[in-house]
Amino acid sequence: MDFAWDPFDNRRIAIACDDGRVRVWTVPEGGLRESLTEPDYELKGHTEKVHFVKFHPTAVDVLATGSHDLTVIIWDMQTRESKICLQGHTDQIFSLAWDPDGVLLATLCKDQKLRVYDPRRSELPQREGLGPTGTRGARVTWVLGGTHLVTTGFNKVSERQVSLYDAKSLSAPVTTEGIDVSPAILIPFYDEDSSTLFLSGKGDSTIFAFEVALDAPYLFPLSHYKCTGVPHQAVAFLPKVACSVADVEFARAFRLTTSNVEPLSFRVPRLRSELFQDDLFPDTRMTWEPTLTSEEWFAGVTRAPQFVSLRPADMECLSEAPDVRPPAPHVPRLPQDVSLDFEGDITLSSSVIESNREKEEQIINSMKSKIGNQHDALPQDMFEGVDPREWDEDED
């Protein structure tokens, strides 16, 4: 069973059910005070179990659902009608993702195919290519402004992998990165502003992180987040507006364990954290405000998304702040009147010594005064010698 909160109405939730129906509920103002047993309404159109539900990212009241009947239906929730039914899947549909502007959508299927649809133009795929080769499950999401796709899945030996595709050419992945061997599917979450890809799986204690880029090697490993305590059952990331930019928090999530819901915070250490880090927090997409009505979207209208600055009114931008360099390290210097004393009869003053050569000369002269002149007579030269005849007389 899958469910999704309406990004434009945080009280409305759509739930995929095993009987092929999608039930829509509205949480009362102030929260749930008692159990709700009846939905607001039901969407009927699938003939088998509904596998996932995905709200449109820019148009209000537009919902996509995928079923084991191998179809994807796009609903107008305003009129509660099935408007578009996508075909072309030959096996169970694992995952669906809208592109950031809500023009295209991508699907991953158990038939190992990655497909891209332009649903308002055709009910058949616009492009398709080979996705993950394993059949245990897979996920897909859009990255890099909608120019590329990321898939997670398994290879033939059950290794979990993440791959990057050019959305215009699905013949082969741009790159593939092996993660580890585990039975859990990696669920991707992409932070568009920092180009960071988070991957988490049921039963894991680690949230993997990569920076996605257009230059090789395309997926740059970041420091993975290791959770303490028991493994998580699921991880859900909050909208960007929920982050504390004053604390340089660029992502926030909740982790579900077997007994608790734990908050997670992802921050970047910065030296001048009192400033708004505008390199890390560019204007962010307003995912909580629609730009289209359902009627406009189904009529073919496309409108650019809205962006907003997260900069608090009382914070100065890092890029506009003056460059403050740390002071040069203090090196103690000798005062001008300090004397350097050597053993002997000489004292060298630092105020009159200008070079090492002068020091050497004064030390040598001091030593010479101690030793004496090299041309002076030696002590033994001061004694008179013995007349040679005296030696002869002793012999006689």
TIKOLKE-818732 format. One record per residue (C-alpha): residue in three letters; x, y, z; residue number from 1. Coordinates in steps of 0.1 Angstrom, whole numbers, always signed. Layout:
# TIKOLKE-818732
(node 'ALA', (X, Y, Z), NUM),
...
***
This chain:
# TIKOLKE-818732
(node 'MET', (+0, +0, +0), 1),
(node 'ASP', (+13, +35, -9), 2),
(node 'PHE', (+1, +69, +1), 3),
(node 'ALA', (+10, +105, -7), 4),
(node 'TRP', (+3, +139, +9), 5),
(node 'ASP', (-10, +167, -14), 6),
(node 'PRO', (+19, +192, -17), 7),
(node 'PHE', (-6, +221, -20), 8),
(node 'ASP', (-29, +210, +8), 9),
(node 'ASN', (-12, +195, +38), 10),
(node 'ARG', (-45, +181, +51), 11),
(node 'ARG', (-53, +160, +21), 12),
(node 'ILE', (-39, +125, +16), 13),
(node 'ALA', (-44, +99, -12), 14),
(node 'ILE', (-41, +62, -4), 15),
(node 'ALA', (-36, +34, -29), 16),
(node 'CYS', (-56, +3, -20), 17),
(node 'ASP', (-55, -34, -28), 18),
(node 'ASP', (-90, -33, -43), 19),
(node 'GLY', (-79, -11, -72), 20),
(node 'ARG', (-93, +21, -58), 21),
(node 'VAL', (-77, +53, -46), 22),
(node 'ARG', (-92, +68, -15), 23),
(node 'VAL', (-88, +104, -6), 24),
(node 'TRP', (-90, +117, +29), 25),
(node 'THR', (-89, +152, +45), 26),
(node 'VAL', (-75, +155, +80), 27),
(node 'PRO', (-97, +180, +101), 28),
(node 'GLU', (-83, +213, +112), 29),
(node 'GLY', (-63, +209, +143), 30),
(node 'GLY', (-54, +172, +136), 31),
(node 'LEU', (-71, +139, +141), 32),
(node 'ARG', (-92, +137, +173), 33),
(node 'GLU', (-108, +104, +164), 34),
(node 'SER', (-104, +77, +138), 35),
(node 'LEU', (-118, +84, +104), 36),
(node 'THR', (-135, +55, +88), 37),
(node 'GLU', (-149, +70, +56), 38),
(node 'PRO', (-129, +88, +29), 39),
(node 'ASP', (-140, +120, +13), 40),
(node 'TYR', (-143, +101, -20), 41),
(node 'GLU', (-129, +73, -41), 42),
(node 'LEU', (-112, +72, -75), 43),
(node 'LYS', (-123, +42, -95), 44),
(node 'GLY', (-106, +31, -127), 45),
(node 'HIS', (-80, +4, -121), 46),
(node 'THR', (-89, -32, -123), 47),
(node 'GLU', (-62, -45, -100), 48),
(node 'LYS', (-42, -35, -69), 49),
(node 'VAL', (-29, +1, -70), 50),
(node 'HIS', (+9, +1, -64), 51),
(node 'PHE', (+17, +38, -61), 52),
(node 'VAL', (+2, +74, -61), 53),
(node 'LYS', (+21, +106, -72), 54),
(node 'PHE', (+7, +141, -70), 55),
(node 'HIS', (+17, +165, -98), 56),
(node 'PRO', (+45, +189, -88), 57),
(node 'THR', (+30, +221, -103), 58),
(node 'ALA', (-7, +216, -111), 59),
(node 'VAL', (-32, +213, -83), 60),
(node 'ASP', (-57, +184, -83), 61),
(node 'VAL', (-37, +163, -107), 62),
(node 'LEU', (-28, +128, -95), 63),
(node 'ALA', (-10, +98, -112), 64),
(node 'THR', (-15, +63, -101), 65),
(node 'GLY', (+0, +30, -112), 66),
(node 'SER', (-16, -4, -109), 67),
(node 'HIS', (-8, -41, -113), 68),
(node 'ASP', (-32, -39, -143), 69),
(node 'LEU', (+0, -25, -160), 70),
(node 'THR', (-15, +10, -166), 71),
(node 'VAL', (-9, +45, -152), 72),
(node 'ILE', (-39, +67, -148), 73),
(node 'ILE', (-38, +105, -145), 74),
(node 'TRP', (-68, +118, -126), 75),
(node 'ASP', (-85, +152, -124), 76),
(node 'MET', (-93, +153, -87), 77),
(node 'GLN', (-114, +184, -92), 78),
(node 'THR', (-139, +164, -114), 79),
(node 'ARG', (-128, +130, -100), 80),
(node 'GLU', (-124, +117, -135), 81),
(node 'SER', (-98, +95, -152), 82),
(node 'LYS', (-83, +117, -179), 83),
(node 'ILE', (-53, +99, -193), 84),
(node 'CYS', (-44, +62, -193), 85),
(node 'LEU', (-7, +54, -201), 86),
(node 'GLN', (+0, +21, -219), 87),
(node 'GLY', (+31, +2, -230), 88),
(node 'HIS', (+41, -17, -198), 89),
(node 'THR', (+45, -54, -202), 90),
(node 'ASP', (+50, -63, -165), 91),
(node 'GLN', (+46, -49, -130), 92),
(node 'ILE', (+53, -11, -128), 93),
(node 'PHE', (+78, -5, -99), 94),
(node 'SER', (+80, +33, -98), 95),
(node 'LEU', (+69, +66, -114), 96),
(node 'ALA', (+83, +101, -111), 97),
(node 'TRP', (+72, +135, -126), 98),
(node 'ASP', (+99, +158, -139), 99),
(node 'PRO', (+103, +190, -119), 100),
(node 'ASP', (+81, +210, -143), 101),
(node 'GLY', (+54, +184, -145), 102),
(node 'VAL', (+56, +180, -183), 103),
(node 'LEU', (+71, +145, -185), 104),
(node 'LEU', (+70, +114, -163), 105),
(node 'ALA', (+93, +84, -161), 106),
(node 'THR', (+84, +48, -151), 107),
(node 'LEU', (+105, +17, -142), 108),
(node 'CYS', (+90, -17, -148), 109),
(node 'LYS', (+98, -53, -139), 110),
(node 'ASP', (+104, -59, -176), 111),
(node 'GLN', (+137, -40, -170), 112),
(node 'LYS', (+126, -11, -191), 113),
(node 'LEU', (+130, +26, -182), 114),
(node 'ARG', (+103, +47, -200), 115),
(node 'VAL', (+97, +84, -205), 116),
(node 'TYR', (+62, +97, -213), 117),
(node 'ASP', (+48, +130, -225), 118),
(node 'PRO', (+13, +121, -213), 119),
(node 'ARG', (-6, +151, -228), 120),
(node 'ARG', (+8, +141, -263), 121),
(node 'SER', (+7, +104, -263), 122),
(node 'GLU', (-4, +75, -241), 123),
(node 'LEU', (+26, +55, -253), 124),
(node 'PRO', (+62, +61, -242), 125),
(node 'GLN', (+82, +88, -259), 126),
(node 'ARG', (+115, +70, -252), 127),
(node 'GLU', (+126, +38, -235), 128),
(node 'GLY', (+158, +20, -226), 129),
(node 'LEU', (+172, -7, -204), 130),
(node 'GLY', (+169, -1, -167), 131),
(node 'PRO', (+182, -21, -137), 132),
(node 'THR', (+185, -58, -146), 133),
(node 'GLY', (+173, -72, -114), 134),
(node 'THR', (+136, -80, -108), 135),
(node 'ARG', (+133, -74, -71), 136),
(node 'GLY', (+122, -38, -74), 137),
(node 'ALA', (+135, -4, -85), 138),
(node 'ARG', (+130, +33, -82), 139),
(node 'VAL', (+134, +64, -104), 140),
(node 'THR', (+137, +101, -99), 141),
(node 'TRP', (+146, +132, -119), 142),
(node 'VAL', (+178, +151, -112), 143),
(node 'LEU', (+199, +181, -126), 144),
(node 'GLY', (+169, +202, -134), 145),
(node 'GLY', (+150, +175, -153), 146),
(node 'THR', (+178, +167, -178), 147),
(node 'HIS', (+188, +134, -162), 148),
(node 'LEU', (+173, +104, -144), 149),
(node 'VAL', (+186, +84, -114), 150),
(node 'THR', (+175, +48, -109), 151),
(node 'THR', (+181, +25, -80), 152),
(node 'GLY', (+178, -13, -82), 153),
(node 'PHE', (+197, -45, -83), 154),
(node 'ASN', (+221, -63, -107), 155),
(node 'LYS', (+220, -100, -114), 156),
(node 'VAL', (+240, -109, -83), 157),
(node 'SER', (+217, -88, -60), 158),
(node 'GLU', (+241, -59, -55), 159),
(node 'ARG', (+223, -27, -49), 160),
(node 'GLN', (+232, -1, -76), 161),
(node 'VAL', (+225, +35, -85), 162),
(node 'SER', (+226, +47, -121), 163),
(node 'LEU', (+225, +80, -139), 164),
(node 'TYR', (+208, +84, -173), 165),
(node 'ASP', (+206, +112, -198), 166),
(node 'ALA', (+168, +117, -201), 167),
(node 'LYS', (+172, +122, -239), 168),
(node 'SER', (+191, +90, -244), 169),
(node 'LEU', (+181, +60, -224), 170),
(node 'SER', (+201, +34, -244), 171),
(node 'ALA', (+227, +31, -216), 172),
(node 'PRO', (+234, +47, -182), 173),
(node 'VAL', (+260, +75, -181), 174),
(node 'THR', (+274, +58, -150), 175),
(node 'THR', (+266, +31, -124), 176),
(node 'GLU', (+277, +29, -88), 177),
(node 'GLY', (+276, -3, -68), 178),
(node 'ILE', (+265, +2, -31), 179),
(node 'ASP', (+263, -31, -13), 180),
(node 'VAL', (+244, -64, -11), 181),
(node 'SER', (+211, -61, +7), 182),
(node 'PRO', (+175, -72, +0), 183),
(node 'ALA', (+161, -37, +6), 184),
(node 'ILE', (+153, -13, -23), 185),
(node 'LEU', (+171, +20, -21), 186),
(node 'ILE', (+146, +49, -20), 187),
(node 'PRO', (+160, +80, -36), 188),
(node 'PHE', (+154, +116, -25), 189),
(node 'TYR', (+170, +144, -45), 190),
(node 'ASP', (+177, +179, -31), 191),
(node 'GLU', (+177, +201, -61), 192),
(node 'ASP', (+193, +231, -45), 193),
(node 'SER', (+225, +213, -34), 194),
(node 'SER', (+223, +186, -61), 195),
(node 'THR', (+226, +160, -33), 196),
(node 'LEU', (+211, +125, -37), 197),
(node 'PHE', (+201, +106, -6), 198),
(node 'LEU', (+195, +69, -6), 199),
(node 'SER', (+178, +49, +22), 200),
(node 'GLY', (+164, +14, +25), 201),
(node 'LYS', (+142, -5, +50), 202),
(node 'GLY', (+164, -22, +75), 203),
(node 'ASP', (+194, +0, +69), 204),
(node 'SER', (+212, +21, +95), 205),
(node 'THR', (+230, +42, +69), 206),
(node 'ILE', (+217, +69, +46), 207),
(node 'PHE', (+239, +71, +15), 208),
(node 'ALA', (+247, +105, +0), 209),
(node 'PHE', (+261, +115, -34), 210),
(node 'GLU', (+266, +148, -52), 211),
(node 'VAL', (+252, +145, -88), 212),
(node 'ALA', (+271, +165, -114), 213),
(node 'LEU', (+274, +167, -152), 214),
(node 'ASP', (+312, +160, -151), 215),
(node 'ALA', (+328, +127, -145), 216),
(node 'PRO', (+325, +106, -124), 217),
(node 'TYR', (+290, +121, -122), 218),
(node 'LEU', (+281, +106, -88), 219),
(node 'PHE', (+305, +119, -62), 220),
(node 'PRO', (+303, +100, -29), 221),
(node 'LEU', (+297, +122, +2), 222),
(node 'SER', (+300, +114, +39), 223),
(node 'HIS', (+273, +88, +45), 224),
(node 'TYR', (+250, +95, +74), 225),
(node 'LYS', (+252, +66, +100), 226),
(node 'CYS', (+222, +64, +123), 227),
(node 'THR', (+225, +53, +159), 228),
(node 'GLY', (+203, +27, +175), 229),
(node 'VAL', (+180, +3, +156), 230),
(node 'PRO', (+177, +2, +118), 231),
(node 'HIS', (+150, +24, +102), 232),
(node 'GLN', (+118, +12, +85), 233),
(node 'ALA', (+116, +43, +63), 234),
(node 'VAL', (+130, +78, +59), 235),
(node 'ALA', (+109, +108, +48), 236),
(node 'PHE', (+124, +142, +38), 237),
(node 'LEU', (+106, +175, +44), 238),
(node 'PRO', (+102, +204, +20), 239),
(node 'LYS', (+131, +228, +18), 240),
(node 'VAL', (+111, +255, +36), 241),
(node 'ALA', (+113, +234, +68), 242),
(node 'CYS', (+151, +237, +70), 243),
(node 'SER', (+168, +261, +94), 244),
(node 'VAL', (+191, +280, +71), 245),
(node 'ALA', (+205, +300, +100), 246),
(node 'ASP', (+220, +267, +112), 247),
(node 'VAL', (+232, +259, +77), 248),
(node 'GLU', (+207, +230, +76), 249),
(node 'PHE', (+202, +220, +40), 250),
(node 'ALA', (+180, +189, +45), 251),
(node 'ARG', (+157, +177, +72), 252),
(node 'ALA', (+140, +143, +75), 253),
(node 'PHE', (+122, +119, +99), 254),
(node 'ARG', (+133, +84, +104), 255),
(node 'LEU', (+108, +57, +113), 256),
(node 'THR', (+120, +28, +135), 257),
(node 'THR', (+101, -1, +150), 258),
(node 'SER', (+91, +20, +179), 259),
(node 'ASN', (+100, +57, +173), 260),
(node 'VAL', (+99, +86, +149), 261),
(node 'GLU', (+133, +104, +150), 262),
(node 'PRO', (+142, +138, +134), 263),
(node 'LEU', (+173, +139, +113), 264),
(node 'SER', (+192, +171, +104), 265),
(node 'PHE', (+218, +175, +76), 266),
(node 'ARG', (+241, +205, +80), 267),
(node 'VAL', (+272, +219, +64), 268),
(node 'PRO', (+300, +232, +86), 269),
(node 'ARG', (+308, +268, +77), 270),
(node 'LEU', (+333, +293, +93), 271),
(node 'ARG', (+310, +323, +90), 272),
(node 'SER', (+277, +307, +99), 273),
(node 'GLU', (+263, +340, +110), 274),
(node 'LEU', (+259, +349, +73), 275),
(node 'PHE', (+233, +335, +49), 276),
(node 'GLN', (+251, +309, +28), 277),
(node 'ASP', (+237, +319, -6), 278),
(node 'ASP', (+260, +295, -24), 279),
(node 'LEU', (+244, +266, -6), 280),
(node 'PHE', (+208, +281, -5), 281),
(node 'PRO', (+200, +295, -40), 282),
(node 'ASP', (+164, +305, -46), 283),
(node 'THR', (+144, +274, -40), 284),
(node 'ARG', (+114, +260, -60), 285),
(node 'MET', (+80, +268, -43), 286),
(node 'THR', (+68, +232, -42), 287),
(node 'TRP', (+40, +242, -18), 288),
(node 'GLU', (+23, +267, -43), 289),
(node 'PRO', (+7, +255, -75), 290),
(node 'THR', (+13, +273, -108), 291),
(node 'LEU', (-15, +256, -127), 292),
(node 'THR', (-51, +244, -122), 293),
(node 'SER', (-60, +209, -133), 294),
(node 'GLU', (-81, +223, -161), 295),
(node 'GLU', (-51, +243, -174), 296),
(node 'TRP', (-27, +214, -173), 297),
(node 'PHE', (-50, +190, -191), 298),
(node 'ALA', (-55, +217, -217), 299),
(node 'GLY', (-18, +217, -225), 300),
(node 'VAL', (-7, +248, -206), 301),
(node 'THR', (+28, +248, -192), 302),
(node 'ARG', (+39, +275, -168), 303),
(node 'ALA', (+74, +280, -153), 304),
(node 'PRO', (+76, +272, -116), 305),
(node 'GLN', (+80, +299, -90), 306),
(node 'PHE', (+111, +304, -69), 307),
(node 'VAL', (+117, +321, -35), 308),
(node 'SER', (+146, +331, -14), 309),
(node 'LEU', (+151, +314, +19), 310),
(node 'ARG', (+172, +343, +32), 311),
(node 'PRO', (+160, +356, +66), 312),
(node 'ALA', (+155, +394, +67), 313),
(node 'ASP', (+182, +399, +94), 314),
(node 'MET', (+210, +379, +77), 315),
(node 'GLU', (+236, +393, +53), 316),
(node 'CYS', (+245, +372, +23), 317),
(node 'LEU', (+279, +356, +23), 318),
(node 'SER', (+286, +367, -12), 319),
(node 'GLU', (+279, +404, -3), 320),
(node 'ALA', (+299, +404, +30), 321),
(node 'PRO', (+334, +420, +31), 322),
(node 'ASP', (+363, +396, +30), 323),
(node 'VAL', (+375, +392, +65), 324),
(node 'ARG', (+409, +375, +66), 325),
(node 'PRO', (+423, +361, +98), 326),
(node 'PRO', (+452, +383, +113), 327),
(node 'ALA', (+487, +372, +106), 328),
(node 'PRO', (+502, +350, +134), 329),
(node 'HIS', (+522, +370, +160), 330),
(node 'VAL', (+559, +365, +158), 331),
(node 'PRO', (+577, +379, +189), 332),
(node 'ARG', (+607, +402, +181), 333),
(node 'LEU', (+635, +413, +203), 334),
(node 'PRO', (+634, +449, +216), 335),
(node 'GLN', (+661, +471, +202), 336),
(node 'ASP', (+679, +474, +236), 337),
(node 'VAL', (+682, +437, +243), 338),
(node 'SER', (+718, +424, +245), 339),
(node 'LEU', (+730, +389, +235), 340),
(node 'ASP', (+756, +377, +260), 341),
(node 'PHE', (+783, +353, +250), 342),
(node 'GLU', (+808, +336, +273), 343),
(node 'GLY', (+839, +357, +274), 344),
(node 'ASP', (+849, +393, +274), 345),
(node 'ILE', (+826, +405, +246), 346),
(node 'THR', (+789, +415, +246), 347),
(node 'LEU', (+771, +419, +213), 348),
(node 'SER', (+743, +444, +211), 349),
(node 'SER', (+714, +436, +187), 350),
(node 'SER', (+711, +473, +179), 351),
(node 'VAL', (+746, +474, +163), 352),
(node 'ILE', (+747, +439, +146), 353),
(node 'GLU', (+733, +441, +111), 354),
(node 'SER', (+742, +407, +98), 355),
(node 'ASN', (+755, +372, +106), 356),
(node 'ARG', (+788, +382, +91), 357),
(node 'GLU', (+793, +409, +117), 358),
(node 'LYS', (+785, +385, +145), 359),
(node 'GLU', (+810, +360, +131), 360),
(node 'GLU', (+837, +386, +129), 361),
(node 'GLN', (+832, +398, +164), 362),
(node 'ILE', (+832, +363, +178), 363),
(node 'ILE', (+865, +355, +159), 364),
(node 'ASN', (+881, +386, +172), 365),
(node 'SER', (+871, +378, +207), 366),
(node 'MET', (+886, +343, +204), 367),
(node 'LYS', (+918, +358, +190), 368),
(node 'SER', (+922, +381, +220), 369),
(node 'LYS', (+920, +350, +242), 370),
(node 'ILE', (+945, +329, +222), 371),
(node 'GLY', (+970, +356, +215), 372),
(node 'ASN', (+989, +368, +184), 373),
(node 'GLN', (+1000, +340, +161), 374),
(node 'HIS', (+1033, +358, +155), 375),
(node 'ASP', (+1043, +360, +192), 376),
(node 'ALA', (+1071, +337, +204), 377),
(node 'LEU', (+1061, +305, +221), 378),
(node 'PRO', (+1071, +300, +258), 379),
(node 'GLN', (+1097, +273, +249), 380),
(node 'ASP', (+1114, +298, +226), 381),
(node 'MET', (+1123, +319, +256), 382),
(node 'PHE', (+1147, +293, +271), 383),
(node 'GLU', (+1184, +292, +262), 384),
(node 'GLY', (+1196, +261, +244), 385),
(node 'VAL', (+1226, +238, +256), 386),
(node 'ASP', (+1260, +242, +241), 387),
(node 'PRO', (+1268, +211, +221), 388),
(node 'ARG', (+1303, +208, +239), 389),
(node 'GLU', (+1285, +202, +271), 390),
(node 'TRP', (+1270, +170, +257), 391),
(node 'ASP', (+1305, +159, +247), 392),
(node 'GLU', (+1319, +165, +282), 393),
(node 'ASP', (+1293, +142, +297), 394),
(node 'GLU', (+1303, +115, +273), 395),
(node 'ASP', (+1339, +116, +285), 396),
***
